[in-house]
Amino acid sequence: VQLQASGGGLVQAGGSLRLSCAASRSVFSMAWYRQAPGKQRELVAHIPTTGSANYADSAKGRFTISRDNAKNTVYLQMNSLKPEDSAVYYCRDVYRGLWGQGTQVTVSS
């Protein structure tokens, strides 16, 4: 299974971005992680096969993870972005233990 992440870019503080993670096969439990320079990779949001999504405290109220099973794609809608959200964002196929290649998000102040 291949994971193709996209949608990153440069945005001003307060702006929005939508990340996409397209998989080559059906997706089940999926997540978005991020890693800023000099920091450990951290979980941002997780959407299970069934049930409710869960979020890191830093993402609650601003980010929304969703899925389109027909397109084998998971999204991360990010609103009210802050400079501290700047990082490389990775999608993860939790079910299969696979990582996507990452997409850079940079938020300017």
N, CA, C and O atoms as CSV, one atom per row, in Angstrom:
chain,resi,resn,atom,element,x,y,z
A,1,VAL,N,N,0.858,-1.189,0.000
A,1,VAL,CA,C,0.000,0.000,0.000
A,1,VAL,C,C,0.892,1.237,0.000
A,1,VAL,O,O,1.831,1.338,0.790
A,2,GLN,N,N,0.592,2.161,-0.882
A,2,GLN,CA,C,1.333,3.424,-0.927
A,2,GLN,C,C,0.443,4.539,-0.423
A,2,GLN,O,O,-0.762,4.562,-0.676
A,3,LEU,N,N,1.063,5.471,0.299
A,3,LEU,CA,C,0.367,6.634,0.831
A,3,LEU,C,C,0.980,7.877,0.218
A,3,LEU,O,O,2.193,8.073,0.292
A,4,GLN,N,N,0.165,8.709,-0.379
A,4,GLN,CA,C,0.628,9.931,-1.019
A,4,GLN,C,C,0.007,11.122,-0.323
A,4,GLN,O,O,-1.189,11.381,-0.459
A,5,ALA,N,N,0.826,11.849,0.424
A,5,ALA,CA,C,0.342,13.030,1.134
A,5,ALA,C,C,0.540,14.276,0.272
A,5,ALA,O,O,1.519,14.389,-0.465
A,6,SER,N,N,-0.398,15.194,0.379
A,6,SER,CA,C,-0.303,16.450,-0.374
A,6,SER,C,C,-1.094,17.527,0.355
A,6,SER,O,O,-1.807,17.254,1.320
A,7,GLY,N,N,-0.950,18.762,-0.132
A,7,GLY,CA,C,-1.733,19.858,0.400
A,7,GLY,C,C,-0.987,20.819,1.299
A,7,GLY,O,O,-1.537,21.842,1.707
A,8,GLY,N,N,0.255,20.504,1.613
A,8,GLY,CA,C,1.027,21.413,2.439
A,8,GLY,C,C,1.387,22.677,1.677
A,8,GLY,O,O,1.168,22.784,0.470
A,9,GLY,N,N,1.942,23.628,2.409
A,9,GLY,CA,C,2.346,24.874,1.774
A,9,GLY,C,C,2.633,25.943,2.800
A,9,GLY,O,O,2.757,25.673,3.995
A,10,LEU,N,N,2.736,27.165,2.306
A,10,LEU,CA,C,3.008,28.328,3.151
A,10,LEU,C,C,1.710,29.114,3.320
A,10,LEU,O,O,1.039,29.442,2.341
A,11,VAL,N,N,1.371,29.407,4.550
A,11,VAL,CA,C,0.138,30.144,4.829
A,11,VAL,C,C,0.388,31.105,5.985
A,11,VAL,O,O,1.234,30.853,6.843
A,12,GLN,N,N,-0.342,32.187,5.998
A,12,GLN,CA,C,-0.222,33.140,7.098
A,12,GLN,C,C,-0.975,32.641,8.329
A,12,GLN,O,O,-1.923,31.864,8.221
A,13,ALA,N,N,-0.540,33.097,9.483
A,13,ALA,CA,C,-1.235,32.757,10.721
A,13,ALA,C,C,-2.707,33.124,10.604
A,13,ALA,O,O,-3.059,34.193,10.105
A,14,GLY,N,N,-3.562,32.218,11.072
A,14,GLY,CA,C,-4.994,32.414,10.964
A,14,GLY,C,C,-5.599,31.791,9.730
A,14,GLY,O,O,-6.821,31.699,9.610
A,15,GLY,N,N,-4.761,31.364,8.816
A,15,GLY,CA,C,-5.235,30.769,7.581
A,15,GLY,C,C,-5.559,29.290,7.728
A,15,GLY,O,O,-5.517,28.726,8.822
A,16,SER,N,N,-5.883,28.681,6.592
A,16,SER,CA,C,-6.310,27.284,6.576
A,16,SER,C,C,-5.582,26.509,5.486
A,16,SER,O,O,-5.171,27.065,4.467
A,17,LEU,N,N,-5.437,25.234,5.724
A,17,LEU,CA,C,-4.928,24.301,4.726
A,17,LEU,C,C,-5.680,22.983,4.877
A,17,LEU,O,O,-6.141,22.640,5.966
A,18,ARG,N,N,-5.796,22.256,3.784
A,18,ARG,CA,C,-6.347,20.913,3.851
A,18,ARG,C,C,-5.323,19.934,3.297
A,18,ARG,O,O,-4.931,20.014,2.133
A,19,LEU,N,N,-4.907,19.034,4.130
A,19,LEU,CA,C,-3.984,17.989,3.713
A,19,LEU,C,C,-4.780,16.773,3.256
A,19,LEU,O,O,-5.855,16.479,3.779
A,20,SER,N,N,-4.233,16.080,2.276
A,20,SER,CA,C,-4.843,14.865,1.771
A,20,SER,C,C,-3.830,13.730,1.833
A,20,SER,O,O,-2.630,13.934,1.649
A,21,CYS,N,N,-4.330,12.548,2.093
A,21,CYS,CA,C,-3.490,11.350,2.079
A,21,CYS,C,C,-4.236,10.298,1.267
A,21,CYS,O,O,-5.216,9.714,1.729
A,22,ALA,N,N,-3.758,10.073,0.063
A,22,ALA,CA,C,-4.398,9.125,-0.834
A,22,ALA,C,C,-3.679,7.787,-0.746
A,22,ALA,O,O,-2.458,7.712,-0.885
A,23,ALA,N,N,-4.449,6.738,-0.515
A,23,ALA,CA,C,-3.875,5.397,-0.396
A,23,ALA,C,C,-4.203,4.588,-1.635
A,23,ALA,O,O,-5.196,4.831,-2.320
A,24,SER,N,N,-3.341,3.619,-1.900
A,24,SER,CA,C,-3.533,2.790,-3.088
A,24,SER,C,C,-4.541,1.673,-2.839
A,24,SER,O,O,-4.965,0.986,-3.769
A,25,ARG,N,N,-4.921,1.497,-1.557
A,25,ARG,CA,C,-5.923,0.500,-1.212
A,25,ARG,C,C,-6.832,1.072,-0.141
A,25,ARG,O,O,-6.625,2.187,0.338
A,26,SER,N,N,-7.820,0.311,0.221
A,26,SER,CA,C,-8.765,0.762,1.240
A,26,SER,C,C,-8.042,1.106,2.542
A,26,SER,O,O,-7.071,0.460,2.936
A,27,VAL,N,N,-8.552,2.140,3.185
A,27,VAL,CA,C,-7.947,2.578,4.438
A,27,VAL,C,C,-8.867,2.264,5.602
A,27,VAL,O,O,-10.091,2.249,5.466
A,28,PHE,N,N,-8.265,2.018,6.722
A,28,PHE,CA,C,-9.030,1.689,7.925
A,28,PHE,C,C,-8.668,2.693,9.016
A,28,PHE,O,O,-9.119,3.838,8.971
A,29,SER,N,N,-7.886,2.296,9.967
A,29,SER,CA,C,-7.457,3.214,11.012
A,29,SER,C,C,-6.303,4.055,10.478
A,29,SER,O,O,-5.260,3.525,10.093
A,30,MET,N,N,-6.503,5.377,10.459
A,30,MET,CA,C,-5.517,6.283,9.877
A,30,MET,C,C,-5.222,7.430,10.838
A,30,MET,O,O,-6.020,7.739,11.723
A,31,ALA,N,N,-4.077,8.045,10.650
A,31,ALA,CA,C,-3.700,9.151,11.523
A,31,ALA,C,C,-2.818,10.147,10.792
A,31,ALA,O,O,-2.200,9.833,9.775
A,32,TRP,N,N,-2.778,11.332,11.324
A,32,TRP,CA,C,-1.829,12.363,10.904
A,32,TRP,C,C,-0.882,12.643,12.065
A,32,TRP,O,O,-1.306,12.803,13.210
A,33,TYR,N,N,0.391,12.699,11.748
A,33,TYR,CA,C,1.426,13.073,12.692
A,33,TYR,C,C,2.151,14.293,12.142
A,33,TYR,O,O,2.001,14.639,10.970
A,34,ARG,N,N,2.927,14.933,12.983
A,34,ARG,CA,C,3.774,16.021,12.504
A,34,ARG,C,C,5.096,16.016,13.249
A,34,ARG,O,O,5.207,15.529,14.374
A,35,GLN,N,N,6.083,16.569,12.587
A,35,GLN,CA,C,7.410,16.656,13.193
A,35,GLN,C,C,8.029,17.995,12.838
A,35,GLN,O,O,8.280,18.290,11.669
A,36,ALA,N,N,8.269,18.791,13.854
A,36,ALA,CA,C,8.939,20.074,13.670
A,36,ALA,C,C,10.448,19.870,13.846
A,36,ALA,O,O,10.861,18.897,14.476
A,37,PRO,N,N,11.261,20.750,13.314
A,37,PRO,CA,C,12.723,20.610,13.438
A,37,PRO,C,C,13.160,20.509,14.895
A,37,PRO,O,O,12.775,21.329,15.729
A,38,GLY,N,N,13.966,19.498,15.191
A,38,GLY,CA,C,14.480,19.322,16.533
A,38,GLY,C,C,13.509,18.728,17.526
A,38,GLY,O,O,13.812,18.610,18.713
A,39,LYS,N,N,12.334,18.351,17.036
A,39,LYS,CA,C,11.322,17.783,17.936
A,39,LYS,C,C,10.945,16.380,17.501
A,39,LYS,O,O,11.196,15.973,16.366
A,40,GLN,N,N,10.340,15.651,18.419
A,40,GLN,CA,C,9.874,14.314,18.105
A,40,GLN,C,C,8.596,14.376,17.289
A,40,GLN,O,O,7.825,15.332,17.374
A,41,ARG,N,N,8.397,13.355,16.515
A,41,ARG,CA,C,7.148,13.232,15.767
A,41,ARG,C,C,6.001,13.041,16.763
A,41,ARG,O,O,6.107,12.261,17.709
A,42,GLU,N,N,4.909,13.765,16.534
A,42,GLU,CA,C,3.790,13.698,17.465
A,42,GLU,C,C,2.480,13.450,16.729
A,42,GLU,O,O,2.303,13.850,15.578
A,43,LEU,N,N,1.586,12.791,17.414
A,43,LEU,CA,C,0.267,12.523,16.857
A,43,LEU,C,C,-0.546,13.809,16.828
A,43,LEU,O,O,-0.581,14.553,17.809
A,44,VAL,N,N,-1.190,14.062,15.718
A,44,VAL,CA,C,-2.068,15.226,15.588
A,44,VAL,C,C,-3.530,14.788,15.674
A,44,VAL,O,O,-4.312,15.361,16.432
A,45,ALA,N,N,-3.888,13.780,14.900
A,45,ALA,CA,C,-5.275,13.337,14.861
A,45,ALA,C,C,-5.315,11.882,14.397
A,45,ALA,O,O,-4.462,11.432,13.632
A,46,HIS,N,N,-6.313,11.170,14.875
A,46,HIS,CA,C,-6.492,9.765,14.532
A,46,HIS,C,C,-7.964,9.514,14.234
A,46,HIS,O,O,-8.847,9.957,14.970
A,47,ILE,N,N,-8.210,8.800,13.148
A,47,ILE,CA,C,-9.574,8.410,12.840
A,47,ILE,C,C,-9.603,6.893,12.762
A,47,ILE,O,O,-8.943,6.303,11.907
A,48,PRO,N,N,-10.366,6.255,13.651
A,48,PRO,CA,C,-10.412,4.796,13.656
A,48,PRO,C,C,-11.277,4.267,12.518
A,48,PRO,O,O,-11.938,5.035,11.818
A,49,THR,N,N,-11.266,2.968,12.344
A,49,THR,CA,C,-12.096,2.359,11.309
A,49,THR,C,C,-13.567,2.692,11.562
A,49,THR,O,O,-14.304,3.027,10.635
A,50,THR,N,N,-13.975,2.599,12.793
A,50,THR,CA,C,-15.310,3.035,13.209
A,50,THR,C,C,-15.162,3.837,14.489
A,50,THR,O,O,-14.187,3.689,15.226
A,51,GLY,N,N,-16.140,4.683,14.737
A,51,GLY,CA,C,-16.089,5.490,15.946
A,51,GLY,C,C,-15.563,6.882,15.692
A,51,GLY,O,O,-15.327,7.290,14.555
A,52,SER,N,N,-15.389,7.584,16.765
A,52,SER,CA,C,-15.042,9.000,16.682
A,52,SER,C,C,-13.543,9.220,16.569
A,52,SER,O,O,-12.737,8.432,17.063
A,53,ALA,N,N,-13.198,10.299,15.913
A,53,ALA,CA,C,-11.804,10.693,15.813
A,53,ALA,C,C,-11.321,11.257,17.148
A,53,ALA,O,O,-12.115,11.678,17.990
A,54,ASN,N,N,-10.019,11.255,17.316
A,54,ASN,CA,C,-9.464,11.908,18.496
A,54,ASN,C,C,-8.287,12.778,18.079
A,54,ASN,O,O,-7.645,12.540,17.056
A,55,TYR,N,N,-8.024,13.779,18.889
A,55,TYR,CA,C,-7.078,14.821,18.515
A,55,TYR,C,C,-6.106,15.136,19.652
A,55,TYR,O,O,-6.419,14.966,20.831
A,56,ALA,N,N,-4.934,15.593,19.264
A,56,ALA,CA,C,-4.023,16.169,20.235
A,56,ALA,C,C,-4.649,17.438,20.783
A,56,ALA,O,O,-5.426,18.101,20.095
A,57,ASP,N,N,-4.318,17.770,21.992
A,57,ASP,CA,C,-4.876,18.979,22.598
A,57,ASP,C,C,-4.606,20.210,21.732
A,57,ASP,O,O,-5.443,21.108,21.639
A,58,SER,N,N,-3.445,20.245,21.107
A,58,SER,CA,C,-3.078,21.397,20.284
A,58,SER,C,C,-3.937,21.522,19.036
A,58,SER,O,O,-3.997,22.591,18.430
A,59,ALA,N,N,-4.603,20.435,18.645
A,59,ALA,CA,C,-5.389,20.419,17.421
A,59,ALA,C,C,-6.899,20.533,17.676
A,59,ALA,O,O,-7.662,20.849,16.763
A,60,LYS,N,N,-7.310,20.283,18.876
A,60,LYS,CA,C,-8.739,20.282,19.185
A,60,LYS,C,C,-9.368,21.641,18.893
A,60,LYS,O,O,-8.841,22.689,19.266
A,61,GLY,N,N,-10.507,21.588,18.217
A,61,GLY,CA,C,-11.222,22.813,17.905
A,61,GLY,C,C,-10.740,23.541,16.659
A,61,GLY,O,O,-11.404,24.457,16.174
A,62,ARG,N,N,-9.579,23.133,16.140
A,62,ARG,CA,C,-9.029,23.794,14.949
A,62,ARG,C,C,-8.862,22.834,13.773
A,62,ARG,O,O,-9.027,23.227,12.618
A,63,PHE,N,N,-8.540,21.594,14.064
A,63,PHE,CA,C,-8.286,20.615,13.007
A,63,PHE,C,C,-9.410,19.588,12.964
A,63,PHE,O,O,-10.019,19.264,13.985
A,64,THR,N,N,-9.672,19.084,11.766
A,64,THR,CA,C,-10.662,18.028,11.608
A,64,THR,C,C,-10.105,16.958,10.682
A,64,THR,O,O,-9.690,17.251,9.561
A,65,ILE,N,N,-10.098,15.729,11.151
A,65,ILE,CA,C,-9.690,14.605,10.316
A,65,ILE,C,C,-10.946,13.938,9.776
A,65,ILE,O,O,-11.938,13.785,10.488
A,66,SER,N,N,-10.892,13.548,8.522
A,66,SER,CA,C,-12.047,12.908,7.900
A,66,SER,C,C,-11.554,11.926,6.850
A,66,SER,O,O,-10.368,11.885,6.522
A,67,ARG,N,N,-12.476,11.145,6.333
A,67,ARG,CA,C,-12.104,10.130,5.356
A,67,ARG,C,C,-13.141,10.067,4.253
A,67,ARG,O,O,-14.317,10.364,4.466
A,68,ASP,N,N,-12.691,9.677,3.076
A,68,ASP,CA,C,-13.574,9.381,1.956
A,68,ASP,C,C,-13.221,7.956,1.524
A,68,ASP,O,O,-12.251,7.742,0.797
A,69,ASN,N,N,-13.996,7.011,1.968
A,69,ASN,CA,C,-13.665,5.608,1.689
A,69,ASN,C,C,-13.728,5.290,0.187
A,69,ASN,O,O,-12.993,4.433,-0.302
A,70,ALA,N,N,-14.591,5.972,-0.522
A,70,ALA,CA,C,-14.698,5.723,-1.960
A,70,ALA,C,C,-13.413,6.118,-2.689
A,70,ALA,O,O,-13.080,5.548,-3.728
A,71,LYS,N,N,-12.699,7.096,-2.136
A,71,LYS,CA,C,-11.455,7.576,-2.752
A,71,LYS,C,C,-10.218,7.065,-2.032
A,71,LYS,O,O,-9.097,7.417,-2.400
A,72,ASN,N,N,-10.408,6.238,-1.011
A,72,ASN,CA,C,-9.267,5.734,-0.211
A,72,ASN,C,C,-8.401,6.898,0.277
A,72,ASN,O,O,-7.173,6.834,0.225
A,73,THR,N,N,-9.043,7.940,0.741
A,73,THR,CA,C,-8.329,9.163,1.090
A,73,THR,C,C,-8.740,9.647,2.472
A,73,THR,O,O,-9.907,9.574,2.858
A,74,VAL,N,N,-7.756,10.138,3.201
A,74,VAL,CA,C,-7.984,10.758,4.501
A,74,VAL,C,C,-7.531,12.210,4.418
A,74,VAL,O,O,-6.529,12.530,3.780
A,75,TYR,N,N,-8.276,13.065,5.063
A,75,TYR,CA,C,-7.992,14.501,5.013
A,75,TYR,C,C,-7.705,15.042,6.412
A,75,TYR,O,O,-8.119,14.478,7.425
A,76,LEU,N,N,-6.993,16.137,6.422
A,76,LEU,CA,C,-6.826,16.894,7.661
A,76,LEU,C,C,-7.095,18.353,7.320
A,76,LEU,O,O,-6.275,19.017,6.685
A,77,GLN,N,N,-8.240,18.834,7.745
A,77,GLN,CA,C,-8.586,20.244,7.571
A,77,GLN,C,C,-8.019,21.010,8.749
A,77,GLN,O,O,-8.339,20.722,9.902
A,78,MET,N,N,-7.184,21.979,8.457
A,78,MET,CA,C,-6.519,22.752,9.498
A,78,MET,C,C,-6.935,24.207,9.378
A,78,MET,O,O,-6.666,24.858,8.369
A,79,ASN,N,N,-7.586,24.706,10.402
A,79,ASN,CA,C,-8.036,26.096,10.434
A,79,ASN,C,C,-7.322,26.849,11.554
A,79,ASN,O,O,-6.720,26.249,12.444
A,80,SER,N,N,-7.403,28.152,11.487
A,80,SER,CA,C,-6.791,29.010,12.512
A,80,SER,C,C,-5.349,28.601,12.791
A,80,SER,O,O,-4.942,28.438,13.941
A,81,LEU,N,N,-4.602,28.442,11.733
A,81,LEU,CA,C,-3.228,27.957,11.868
A,81,LEU,C,C,-2.350,28.959,12.615
A,81,LEU,O,O,-2.524,30.174,12.525
A,82,LYS,N,N,-1.404,28.393,13.351
A,82,LYS,CA,C,-0.475,29.185,14.151
A,82,LYS,C,C,0.961,28.861,13.707
A,82,LYS,O,O,1.207,27.790,13.152
A,83,PRO,N,N,1.887,29.761,13.941
A,83,PRO,CA,C,3.283,29.457,13.573
A,83,PRO,C,C,3.783,28.153,14.199
A,83,PRO,O,O,4.594,27.451,13.595
A,84,GLU,N,N,3.316,27.832,15.379
A,84,GLU,CA,C,3.764,26.598,16.033
A,84,GLU,C,C,3.200,25.331,15.386
A,84,GLU,O,O,3.577,24.222,15.764
A,85,ASP,N,N,2.308,25.490,14.425
A,85,ASP,CA,C,1.825,24.346,13.650
A,85,ASP,C,C,2.784,23.981,12.513
A,85,ASP,O,O,2.613,22.953,11.858
A,86,SER,N,N,3.778,24.817,12.285
A,86,SER,CA,C,4.732,24.555,11.217
A,86,SER,C,C,5.483,23.255,11.491
A,86,SER,O,O,6.046,23.064,12.569
A,87,ALA,N,N,5.482,22.369,10.506
A,87,ALA,CA,C,6.109,21.058,10.649
A,87,ALA,C,C,5.947,20.291,9.346
A,87,ALA,O,O,5.246,20.727,8.432
A,88,VAL,N,N,6.599,19.157,9.278
A,88,VAL,CA,C,6.306,18.200,8.221
A,88,VAL,C,C,5.194,17.295,8.740
A,88,VAL,O,O,5.310,16.701,9.812
A,89,TYR,N,N,4.140,17.199,7.983
A,89,TYR,CA,C,2.989,16.399,8.366
A,89,TYR,C,C,3.029,15.065,7.622
A,89,TYR,O,O,3.230,15.014,6.408
A,90,TYR,N,N,2.835,14.005,8.374
A,90,TYR,CA,C,2.872,12.658,7.827
A,90,TYR,C,C,1.542,11.953,8.059
A,90,TYR,O,O,0.957,12.045,9.138
A,91,CYS,N,N,1.080,11.262,7.052
A,91,CYS,CA,C,-0.065,10.401,7.287
A,91,CYS,C,C,0.452,8.996,7.614
A,91,CYS,O,O,1.525,8.577,7.182
A,92,ARG,N,N,-0.348,8.315,8.379
A,92,ARG,CA,C,0.032,6.964,8.811
A,92,ARG,C,C,-1.142,6.027,8.654
A,92,ARG,O,O,-2.255,6.310,9.098
A,93,ASP,N,N,-0.876,4.919,8.021
A,93,ASP,CA,C,-1.833,3.824,7.966
A,93,ASP,C,C,-1.592,3.006,9.236
A,93,ASP,O,O,-0.715,2.144,9.282
A,94,VAL,N,N,-2.380,3.295,10.248
A,94,VAL,CA,C,-2.185,2.658,11.544
A,94,VAL,C,C,-2.442,1.165,11.446
A,94,VAL,O,O,-1.745,0.362,12.065
A,95,TYR,N,N,-3.444,0.803,10.667
A,95,TYR,CA,C,-3.826,-0.614,10.519
A,95,TYR,C,C,-2.666,-1.432,9.963
A,95,TYR,O,O,-2.413,-2.549,10.415
A,96,ARG,N,N,-1.957,-0.866,8.973
A,96,ARG,CA,C,-0.871,-1.604,8.312
A,96,ARG,C,C,0.517,-1.196,8.822
A,96,ARG,O,O,1.518,-1.812,8.458
A,97,GLY,N,N,0.573,-0.176,9.649
A,97,GLY,CA,C,1.866,0.253,10.160
A,97,GLY,C,C,2.741,0.929,9.126
A,97,GLY,O,O,3.958,0.743,9.123
A,98,LEU,N,N,2.130,1.721,8.239
A,98,LEU,CA,C,2.866,2.360,7.149
A,98,LEU,C,C,2.832,3.884,7.277
A,98,LEU,O,O,1.888,4.459,7.820
A,99,TRP,N,N,3.887,4.522,6.763
A,99,TRP,CA,C,3.977,5.987,6.758
A,99,TRP,C,C,3.942,6.524,5.336
A,99,TRP,O,O,4.468,5.904,4.411
A,100,GLY,N,N,3.318,7.679,5.173
A,100,GLY,CA,C,3.420,8.427,3.938
A,100,GLY,C,C,4.701,9.232,3.930
A,100,GLY,O,O,5.471,9.189,4.889
A,101,GLN,N,N,4.937,9.973,2.848
A,101,GLN,CA,C,6.223,10.637,2.676
A,101,GLN,C,C,6.323,12.007,3.333
A,101,GLN,O,O,7.422,12.556,3.405
A,102,GLY,N,N,5.253,12.568,3.805
A,102,GLY,CA,C,5.286,13.858,4.477
A,102,GLY,C,C,5.037,15.026,3.554
A,102,GLY,O,O,5.396,15.003,2.377
A,103,THR,N,N,4.420,16.039,4.106
A,103,THR,CA,C,4.184,17.276,3.373
A,103,THR,C,C,4.463,18.446,4.318
A,103,THR,O,O,4.041,18.435,5.474
A,104,GLN,N,N,5.172,19.443,3.818
A,104,GLN,CA,C,5.616,20.564,4.655
A,104,GLN,C,C,4.503,21.588,4.825
A,104,GLN,O,O,3.872,22.013,3.858
A,105,VAL,N,N,4.279,21.968,6.060
A,105,VAL,CA,C,3.359,23.063,6.380
A,105,VAL,C,C,4.169,24.149,7.087
A,105,VAL,O,O,4.828,23.895,8.095
A,106,THR,N,N,4.106,25.350,6.545
A,106,THR,CA,C,4.795,26.482,7.146
A,106,THR,C,C,3.787,27.597,7.369
A,106,THR,O,O,3.101,28.028,6.443
A,107,VAL,N,N,3.709,28.055,8.606
A,107,VAL,CA,C,2.771,29.109,8.975
A,107,VAL,C,C,3.577,30.335,9.382
A,107,VAL,O,O,4.347,30.296,10.342
A,108,SER,N,N,3.395,31.403,8.654
A,108,SER,CA,C,4.141,32.636,8.944
A,108,SER,C,C,3.346,33.523,9.898
A,108,SER,O,O,2.115,33.525,9.891
A,109,SER,N,N,4.069,34.264,10.705
A,109,SER,CA,C,3.401,35.127,11.700
A,109,SER,C,C,3.133,36.505,11.134
A,109,SER,O,O,2.580,37.360,11.826
